Amino acid sequence: MVAAAILFVIARFHNGIGYWEWVSAFAEAAMIGALADWFAVVALFRHPLGIPIPHTAIIPNKKNTIADSLAEFIRDKFLATDALISKMRGLNPAERISNFLSSEKNAESVASGVGRILVDSLGFIDDSRVRKIIHAAINNRIEKIDLATLAAQILDVLRKENRHQKILDDVLRRLAAWLAIPESQAKIATAIDKWINNEYPMLSRMIPNREQFMQGAGEKIAFRLNLFIQEVNADPNHELRSRFNESLNEFTEKLRHDDGLRARVESIKQEIIANPALTEYINSLWCDLKAWLYADLGSQDSKIRQKLASTAVGLGRTLSKSKDLKDSINDHLERMVRNYADNLRIGFARHISGTIQQWNDEDFVSEIELSIGSDLQFIRMNGTLVGGLIGLIIHAVSLMLG
């Protein structure tokens, strides 16, 4: 604009004679074009010369509208559910995960990252304030548990499809295995010997070859018990099973409706919660576990990282060989996007809009100006040149009409 003004003054100094007449027409129109474009560009960002002319400082005055429009544009065009699904299908995430994890170097990187997360998590949990809150939260949750009713519900689950009989079978098998061990039979013999000695001391002194007799008694009792266990295992309708059913049903009902039993269960729960020895034991276990984790994760040959890396490689190679597994992962990811994309994109749009609206007006305008950069100067330069060319055209037309 300044250059056009100087050119205009020079042309006027020569009285606009000859070609200076054309120069004067060009310079005059160029100044008008430069001023017009300067006003237009400035009016977008602020009031020209600080004068609050209506419909100027458009961008800061429309900041909230611009923020909402930008957020809606990103939400509807970039984060639309269908667009995300289409993009995800093109990426084939399961295949990418497979290729990434199949590399031992990448798997080691994943293991190192998980290890760092574990260390940071340990540090967070180890904070005395956090431990106090966690301990209070756990105690609070335990306080609210109706232990008697919960136990009854667990027993109900066990009784479905006679699963409790399978537990009884397992207990009997373990008991039979224990009875078959010579050491167990010796313990039975010792127990019988002590019982006879305490209850019938005179009879105890009259037994010949007492040690051998007790050994034989222990073996016979173990043998008889094993026979009984075999009978129970072979007969699904055995009397012991029926009594076991009846006892379990009765105990379950008592857990629900017997106030005395429920009170005892609640009392036991409270004693466990308040037991300082138990709290100290749990704390010692946690300290031991934490020390071991810190030591292992801080070692160059960390067993945990090695295990994580080998697991990652194994997962990658399994994925590479199984099309069904890859399809399943892709389907589940697509389902997750469909289920959560709308809420996430709405939240993301709100975040964008809210963040922009909180910006200072001057910072907001400055960021936009810096983003556009030198193009704003070129707009003014182009306005000057275009204005000047239009001035030449108008001057030429005026000569032709004159």
Buried (B, 14 or more C-beta within 10 A) or exposed (E): BEEBBEBBEEBBEEEBEEEBBBBBBBBBBBBBBBBBBBBBBBBBBBBBEEEEEEEBBEBBEEBEEBBBEBBEEBBEEEBBBEBBBEEBEEEBBBBEBBBBBBBEEBBBBBBBEBBEEBBEEBEEEEEEEEBEEEEEEEEEEEEEEBBBEEBBBEBBEBBEEEEBBEEBBEEBEEBBEBBEEEEBBBBBBEEBBEEBBEEEEEEBEEBEEBEEBBBEBBBEBBEEBBEBBEEBBEEEEBEBBEEBBEEBEEBBEBBBEBEEBBEEBBEEBEEEEEEEEEBEEEEEEBEEEBEEBBEBBEEEEBEBBEEBBBBBBEBBEBBBEBEEBBEEBBEEBBEEBEEEBBEBBEEBBEEBBEEBBEBEBEEBBEEBBEEBEEEBEEBBBBBBBBBBBBBBEEBEEEEEEE
